[in-house]
Amino acid sequence: MFSVLLVNNENTDKSSLISVLEDFPNIYITKAETIEDALGLISKRYFEILFIDSSMESVDNLEKFKVDNPNIIIISIYNEITLEIQNALLDIGIKDSISSSTDIKLLTQRVTNYIDLAKLKKEQSFYSDAINLFDNDINRRYITFKLDSNESKLEFWDYFSSSYFERYNGISESIDLIYAFTSWMFLNNRECEVVKETDDENMYLTLQPLDYMSENIVNNLINKYSSGTNYKVSNHKLSLKLTDISKIEKNSNVSKLDDETKSILAKTHFNKISAAEFVESTAIELVNKLEDLSELEDRIDEALISFEENPSTETTSLLSEEILEYVDVIEMLVHFQHLAYALKTLANAIKNIKQEQMQEKEVKKFTTLSLHLLNDLSSWRENIFIKQEANDIHYLDSSLLSSCLQIEAIFEKEKIEEDEDDFELF
């Protein structure tokens, strides 16, 4: 049985619609005389479909309907419709609008489509919460890939090889990464699944359970082999976030800053771009923000000296915070996500250093290598944004990541390197 709510406003003729609906089996029609009555009903009962007239009053109230019944399919009915109302309906994501004078045959087909969509939604099982580690505000329809054989792994690969998914930034690297982790788990007789979820601009891929290695190892492996990946790992899950570039391109309301970010997102690590070209094509407000990096480098230098003079969790926490502020500036330029991830991982590792690990020899080595890394960052900033002499803005990516991993390893008591030697990622 499907429940349909019809707001029976006298301004719009719904007689044809009612006639069509009554011809369908297993449909229960509830009529509300006013929008207030409809809101009261929908707060107490579940409805699959809502038919409502397209007046500005009803448009303004549509969001209220979604609060208590977020999965409802809303269809607007009109005798006449203005451009203002059409735009308002588009803005709130209305499913469809149909004229009350639509031919009966066409109206029947349209209603059939709505019922099929409602049936699909009803039969679809839903998680009570999102699976991914990024965001709960997602579309509740998801796809799960059970990876328990080489055949299922290949089916997963083939599915995401479709040209449709090329719109997602970093799709190839993400699928390679999941494929590699899955292959390694198969070697250790582990099965897993990948859940695909989406929101308006992103796709989330979550690999679970990832219970055969520590989060620290997963972090190190991803930053070593795929440092540009936008990921989170926690509670035996690995979630990847991929942005739909086509959605950004279609958004006519984006600002100039968003346009510049969009063009950067469309590039890949393999697109070499000179410093002069990059600065010229980057929004001036972002370039000006990079002036903050010089001051932040001085603050990181001071924090390193404080740590060397007084090794403690307080000074490591301060150092971590200064590095993360540096990362915040770099992350505004999406093109430098490899650098941002390397530094963010280093900052998190520094924050987790235990007091008992801060031996004199390790502290001295850590400070020396960190000062070298800071000098590399300062030279990078000057070569890219001041002198603009670099032929490839990514020239520091691999060496910086290597330096960060080397610094992290100073206080690392777990045998990360031994585990990584056993893991052939690609």
C-alpha positions as CSV (number, residue, x, y, z in Angstrom):
1,M,0.0,0.0,0.0
2,F,1.3,3.4,-1.0
3,S,0.2,6.6,0.8
4,V,-0.4,9.7,-1.2
5,L,-1.1,13.1,0.3
6,L,-3.0,15.6,-1.9
7,V,-3.3,19.2,-0.8
8,N,-6.7,20.0,-2.3
9,N,-6.3,23.8,-2.8
10,E,-9.2,25.2,-4.7
11,N,-6.9,27.4,-6.9
12,T,-5.7,24.4,-8.8
13,D,-7.9,21.8,-10.5
14,K,-6.8,18.3,-9.5
15,S,-9.8,16.4,-10.7
16,S,-7.9,14.6,-13.5
17,L,-5.1,13.7,-11.1
18,I,-7.6,12.3,-8.6
19,S,-9.2,10.3,-11.3
20,V,-5.9,8.8,-12.4
21,L,-4.8,8.0,-8.9
22,E,-8.0,6.2,-8.1
23,D,-7.4,3.8,-11.0
24,F,-4.2,2.6,-9.4
25,P,-4.4,-0.4,-7.0
26,N,-2.8,-0.3,-3.6
27,I,-2.8,3.5,-3.3
28,Y,-4.4,5.2,-0.3
29,I,-5.2,8.9,-1.0
30,T,-5.4,11.4,1.8
31,K,-6.7,14.9,1.1
32,A,-5.8,18.0,3.1
33,E,-7.7,21.2,2.6
34,T,-4.9,23.5,3.6
35,I,-1.1,23.5,3.9
36,E,-1.4,23.7,7.7
37,D,-3.6,20.5,7.6
38,A,-1.0,18.8,5.4
39,L,1.8,19.7,7.7
40,G,-0.1,18.3,10.6
41,L,-0.7,15.0,8.8
42,I,2.8,14.6,7.6
43,S,4.2,15.1,11.1
44,K,2.2,12.1,12.3
45,R,2.2,9.7,9.3
46,Y,4.5,8.5,6.5
47,F,3.6,9.5,2.9
48,E,5.5,8.3,-0.2
49,I,4.2,11.1,-2.5
50,L,2.9,14.6,-2.0
51,F,0.9,16.5,-4.6
52,I,0.7,20.2,-4.0
53,D,-0.3,23.3,-6.0
54,S,2.5,25.6,-7.2
55,S,1.7,28.8,-5.4
56,M,4.4,30.8,-3.7
57,E,2.8,29.9,-0.4
58,S,3.2,26.2,-1.1
59,V,6.8,26.7,-2.4
60,D,7.8,28.5,0.8
61,N,6.4,25.6,2.9
62,L,8.0,22.7,1.0
63,E,11.1,22.6,3.2
64,K,8.8,22.1,6.2
65,F,7.3,19.0,4.6
66,K,10.8,17.5,4.2
67,V,11.7,18.0,7.8
68,D,9.4,15.3,9.1
69,N,9.4,13.2,6.0
70,P,12.8,13.7,4.2
71,N,12.3,10.9,1.7
72,I,8.9,12.1,0.4
73,I,8.5,12.6,-3.4
74,I,7.0,16.1,-3.9
75,I,5.2,16.9,-7.1
76,S,3.8,20.3,-7.9
77,I,0.5,20.8,-9.8
78,Y,-0.3,24.0,-11.6
79,N,-3.0,25.6,-13.8
80,E,-0.6,28.4,-14.7
81,I,3.0,28.9,-13.5
82,T,5.3,31.9,-13.4
83,L,9.0,32.0,-14.1
84,E,9.6,33.1,-10.4
85,I,7.8,29.9,-9.1
86,Q,9.6,27.7,-11.6
87,N,13.0,29.0,-10.4
88,A,11.9,28.6,-6.8
89,L,10.9,25.0,-7.4
90,L,14.3,24.2,-9.1
91,D,16.1,25.8,-6.1
92,I,14.5,23.5,-3.6
93,G,15.0,20.4,-5.7
94,I,11.3,19.6,-6.5
95,K,11.0,16.2,-8.3
96,D,8.6,17.3,-11.0
97,S,5.9,19.8,-12.0
98,I,2.9,18.9,-14.1
99,S,0.0,20.9,-15.5
100,S,-3.5,20.1,-14.3
101,S,-4.5,20.1,-18.0
102,T,-2.1,17.4,-19.0
103,D,-3.5,14.7,-21.3
104,I,-4.9,11.8,-19.3
105,K,-2.7,9.3,-21.0
106,L,0.5,11.3,-20.3
107,L,-0.7,12.0,-16.8
108,T,-1.1,8.3,-16.2
109,Q,2.4,7.6,-17.4
110,R,3.8,10.3,-15.2
111,V,2.0,9.0,-12.1
112,T,3.2,5.5,-12.9
113,N,6.8,6.9,-12.9
114,Y,6.2,8.5,-9.5
115,I,4.8,5.3,-8.0
116,D,7.8,3.3,-9.4
117,L,10.2,5.7,-7.8
118,A,8.3,5.5,-4.5
119,K,8.4,1.7,-4.7
120,L,12.1,1.8,-5.3
121,K,12.6,4.0,-2.3
122,K,10.3,1.9,-0.1
123,E,12.0,-1.4,-1.0
124,Q,15.5,0.1,-0.6
125,S,17.0,-0.8,2.7
126,F,18.6,2.1,4.5
127,Y,21.3,2.4,7.2
128,S,20.2,4.4,10.2
129,D,23.4,6.4,9.9
130,A,25.9,7.0,7.1
131,I,28.6,4.5,6.7
132,N,31.3,6.9,5.6
133,L,33.5,8.8,8.1
134,F,33.0,12.2,6.5
135,D,29.3,13.2,6.5
136,N,25.9,11.9,7.6
137,D,24.1,14.3,5.3
138,I,24.0,12.0,2.3
139,N,21.5,10.4,-0.1
140,R,20.1,7.3,1.7
141,R,20.4,5.1,-1.3
142,Y,23.7,3.2,-1.3
143,I,25.4,0.4,-3.1
144,T,27.4,-2.3,-1.3
145,F,30.1,-4.4,-3.1
146,K,30.8,-7.7,-1.3
147,L,34.5,-8.5,-2.0
148,D,35.0,-12.1,-1.2
149,S,36.6,-13.4,-4.4
150,N,38.8,-12.3,-7.3
151,E,35.7,-12.3,-9.5
152,S,33.9,-9.9,-7.1
153,K,37.0,-7.7,-7.0
154,L,37.0,-7.5,-10.8
155,E,33.3,-6.7,-10.9
156,F,34.0,-3.8,-8.5
157,W,36.8,-2.6,-10.7
158,D,34.7,-2.9,-13.9
159,Y,31.8,-0.9,-12.3
160,F,34.0,2.1,-11.5
161,S,35.8,1.9,-14.8
162,S,32.7,3.4,-16.4
163,S,33.1,6.8,-18.1
164,Y,30.4,8.1,-15.8
165,F,32.8,8.1,-12.8
166,E,35.4,10.1,-14.6
167,R,33.6,13.2,-13.2
168,Y,34.9,12.3,-9.8
169,N,38.3,13.9,-9.0
170,G,40.8,11.2,-8.1
171,I,38.6,8.2,-9.0
172,S,41.4,6.2,-10.6
173,E,43.8,6.6,-7.7
174,S,41.0,5.7,-5.2
175,I,40.0,2.5,-7.0
176,D,43.6,1.5,-7.3
177,L,44.0,2.0,-3.6
178,I,40.9,0.0,-2.6
179,Y,41.9,-2.7,-5.1
180,A,45.4,-2.9,-3.6
181,F,44.1,-3.1,0.1
182,T,41.6,-5.8,-1.0
183,S,44.2,-7.9,-2.7
184,W,46.4,-7.7,0.3
185,M,43.5,-8.8,2.6
186,F,42.7,-11.7,0.3
187,L,46.3,-12.9,0.8
188,N,45.5,-13.0,4.5
189,N,42.2,-14.7,4.1
190,R,40.1,-11.6,4.9
191,E,36.9,-10.6,3.2
192,C,35.5,-7.1,3.1
193,E,33.0,-4.8,1.4
194,V,32.9,-1.4,-0.1
195,V,29.9,0.9,0.4
196,K,29.3,3.7,-2.1
197,E,27.3,6.7,-0.8
198,T,26.7,10.1,-2.4
199,D,25.6,13.7,-1.6
200,D,25.0,16.6,-4.0
201,E,28.7,17.1,-4.8
202,N,30.6,14.1,-3.5
203,M,30.9,10.3,-3.6
204,Y,32.1,8.4,-0.6
205,L,33.7,4.9,-0.8
206,T,34.1,3.1,2.5
207,L,36.2,-0.1,2.8
208,Q,35.3,-2.2,5.8
209,P,36.2,-4.1,7.9
210,L,39.9,-3.0,7.8
211,D,40.8,-4.9,10.9
212,Y,44.1,-6.6,10.0
213,M,46.3,-3.6,10.3
214,S,46.6,-0.6,12.6
215,E,45.3,2.9,11.6
216,N,48.9,4.1,11.9
217,I,50.0,1.6,9.2
218,V,47.1,2.5,7.0
219,N,47.9,6.2,7.3
220,N,51.5,5.7,6.4
221,L,50.8,3.5,3.4
222,I,48.2,5.9,1.9
223,N,50.5,8.9,2.4
224,K,53.4,6.9,0.9
225,Y,51.6,5.6,-2.2
226,S,48.7,8.0,-2.7
227,S,49.3,11.1,-0.7
228,G,46.7,13.2,-2.6
229,T,43.8,11.0,-1.5
230,N,41.1,12.7,0.6
231,Y,40.5,10.0,3.2
232,K,39.7,9.2,6.8
233,V,40.5,6.0,8.7
234,S,38.8,5.0,12.0
235,N,37.1,2.0,13.7
236,H,38.4,-0.5,11.1
237,K,37.0,1.7,8.3
238,L,38.7,3.5,5.4
239,S,36.6,6.2,3.8
240,L,37.5,8.0,0.6
241,K,35.9,11.3,-0.5
242,L,35.7,12.2,-4.2
243,T,34.3,15.5,-5.6
244,D,32.0,15.5,-8.6
245,I,33.7,18.2,-10.8
246,S,30.7,18.3,-13.2
247,K,28.4,19.5,-10.4
248,I,30.8,22.4,-9.7
249,E,30.9,23.2,-13.4
250,K,27.1,23.3,-13.6
251,N,26.6,25.5,-10.6
252,S,25.9,28.9,-12.1
253,N,26.0,30.6,-8.7
254,V,29.6,29.9,-7.8
255,S,31.9,32.8,-7.1
256,K,35.1,33.6,-8.9
257,L,37.0,31.9,-6.1
258,D,34.9,28.7,-6.6
259,D,35.7,29.0,-10.4
260,E,39.4,29.0,-9.7
261,T,39.1,26.1,-7.2
262,K,37.1,24.2,-9.9
263,S,39.8,24.6,-12.5
264,I,42.4,23.4,-10.0
265,L,40.3,20.4,-9.1
266,A,40.1,19.4,-12.7
267,K,43.9,19.1,-13.0
268,T,45.7,15.9,-11.9
269,H,49.2,15.4,-10.5
270,F,50.4,14.4,-13.9
271,N,49.5,17.8,-15.4
272,K,52.8,19.8,-15.1
273,I,52.2,23.4,-14.6
274,S,54.8,26.1,-14.1
275,A,54.8,28.5,-11.1
276,A,54.2,31.5,-13.3
277,E,51.2,29.9,-15.0
278,F,49.8,28.7,-11.7
279,V,50.0,32.1,-10.0
280,E,48.5,33.8,-13.0
281,S,45.5,31.5,-13.0
282,T,44.9,31.6,-9.3
283,A,42.4,34.0,-7.6
284,I,44.3,37.0,-6.3
285,E,42.6,36.7,-2.8
286,L,44.2,33.2,-2.5
287,V,47.7,34.4,-3.5
288,N,47.5,37.2,-1.0
289,K,46.6,34.7,1.7
290,L,49.9,32.9,1.1
291,E,51.7,35.9,2.6
292,D,50.7,34.3,5.9
293,L,53.0,31.4,5.3
294,S,56.1,33.4,6.0
295,E,54.9,34.4,9.4
296,L,53.8,30.8,10.1
297,E,57.2,29.5,9.2
298,D,58.7,31.8,11.8
299,R,56.2,30.5,14.4
300,I,57.0,26.9,13.5
301,D,60.7,27.7,13.9
302,E,60.1,29.2,17.3
303,A,58.0,26.1,18.3
304,L,60.8,23.8,17.2
305,I,63.3,25.7,19.4
306,S,60.9,25.5,22.3
307,F,60.5,21.8,21.9
308,E,64.2,21.3,21.7
309,E,64.7,23.3,24.9
310,N,61.8,21.7,26.7
311,P,60.6,18.4,25.2
312,S,57.1,17.9,26.5
313,T,53.5,17.1,25.3
314,E,52.8,20.8,25.7
315,T,55.5,21.9,23.3
316,T,54.6,19.1,20.8
317,S,51.0,20.2,20.9
318,L,52.0,23.8,20.2
319,L,54.2,22.6,17.3
320,S,51.4,20.5,15.9
321,E,48.9,23.4,16.0
322,E,51.4,25.7,14.2
323,I,51.9,23.1,11.4
324,L,48.1,22.6,11.0
325,E,47.7,26.4,10.6
326,Y,50.2,26.2,7.8
327,V,48.2,23.4,6.3
328,D,45.0,25.4,6.5
329,V,46.5,28.0,4.2
330,I,47.9,25.4,1.7
331,E,44.6,23.5,1.6
332,M,42.8,26.6,0.2
333,L,44.8,25.8,-3.0
334,V,43.4,22.3,-3.7
335,H,46.2,21.7,-6.2
336,F,48.7,21.3,-3.3
337,Q,46.7,18.6,-1.5
338,H,49.8,16.3,-1.6
339,L,51.8,18.8,0.5
340,A,48.9,19.4,2.8
341,Y,48.3,15.7,3.5
342,A,52.0,15.1,4.2
343,L,52.2,18.0,6.6
344,K,48.9,17.1,8.3
345,T,50.0,13.6,8.9
346,L,53.2,14.8,10.4
347,A,51.3,17.2,12.6
348,N,49.1,14.4,13.9
349,A,52.1,12.2,14.5
350,I,53.9,15.0,16.5
351,K,50.8,15.5,18.6
352,N,50.8,11.8,19.6
353,I,54.4,11.6,20.7
354,K,54.5,10.3,24.3
355,Q,56.6,12.0,27.0
356,E,58.6,8.8,27.6
357,Q,59.6,8.7,23.9
358,M,61.3,12.1,24.1
359,Q,64.9,11.0,24.7
360,E,67.7,13.4,24.1
361,K,69.1,11.7,21.0
362,E,65.7,11.4,19.3
363,V,64.8,15.0,20.2
364,K,68.0,16.3,18.6
365,K,67.5,14.3,15.5
366,F,63.9,15.3,15.2
367,T,64.7,19.0,15.6
368,T,67.5,18.9,13.0
369,L,65.4,17.1,10.4
370,S,62.3,19.3,11.0
371,L,64.4,22.5,10.5
372,H,65.6,21.1,7.2
373,L,62.0,20.4,6.2
374,L,61.0,23.9,7.2
375,N,63.8,25.3,5.1
376,D,62.5,23.3,2.1
377,L,59.1,24.7,2.6
378,S,60.4,28.2,2.8
379,S,62.3,27.7,-0.5
380,W,59.3,26.1,-2.1
381,R,57.1,29.1,-1.2
382,E,59.7,31.5,-2.6
383,N,60.2,29.6,-5.8
384,I,56.5,29.2,-6.5
385,F,54.9,32.4,-5.3
386,I,57.7,35.0,-5.2
387,K,60.3,34.2,-7.8
388,Q,57.9,32.0,-9.8
389,E,60.8,30.1,-11.2
390,A,59.7,26.5,-10.8
391,N,58.9,24.6,-14.0
392,D,56.7,22.2,-12.1
393,I,54.8,23.3,-9.0
394,H,54.8,19.7,-7.7
395,Y,58.6,19.4,-7.5
396,L,58.6,19.2,-3.7
397,D,55.8,16.6,-3.3
398,S,57.7,13.4,-3.2
399,S,60.7,14.7,-1.3
400,L,58.6,16.5,1.3
401,L,56.5,13.3,1.9
402,S,59.7,11.3,2.3
403,S,61.0,13.8,4.8
404,C,57.8,13.8,6.8
405,L,57.8,10.0,7.0
406,Q,61.4,10.0,8.1
407,I,60.7,12.5,10.9
408,E,57.6,10.5,12.0
409,A,59.7,7.3,12.2
410,I,62.1,8.9,14.8
411,F,59.6,8.4,17.7
412,E,57.7,5.5,16.1
413,K,58.1,2.4,18.3
414,E,55.9,0.1,16.1
415,K,57.6,-1.8,13.3
416,I,55.9,0.1,10.5
417,E,58.6,-0.5,8.0
418,E,58.5,-4.2,8.5
419,D,54.7,-4.2,7.9
420,E,55.1,-2.1,4.8
421,D,57.7,-4.4,3.4
422,D,55.1,-7.2,3.4
423,F,52.6,-5.0,1.7
424,E,52.9,-4.8,-2.1
425,L,50.5,-2.0,-2.9
426,F,50.9,-1.9,-6.6
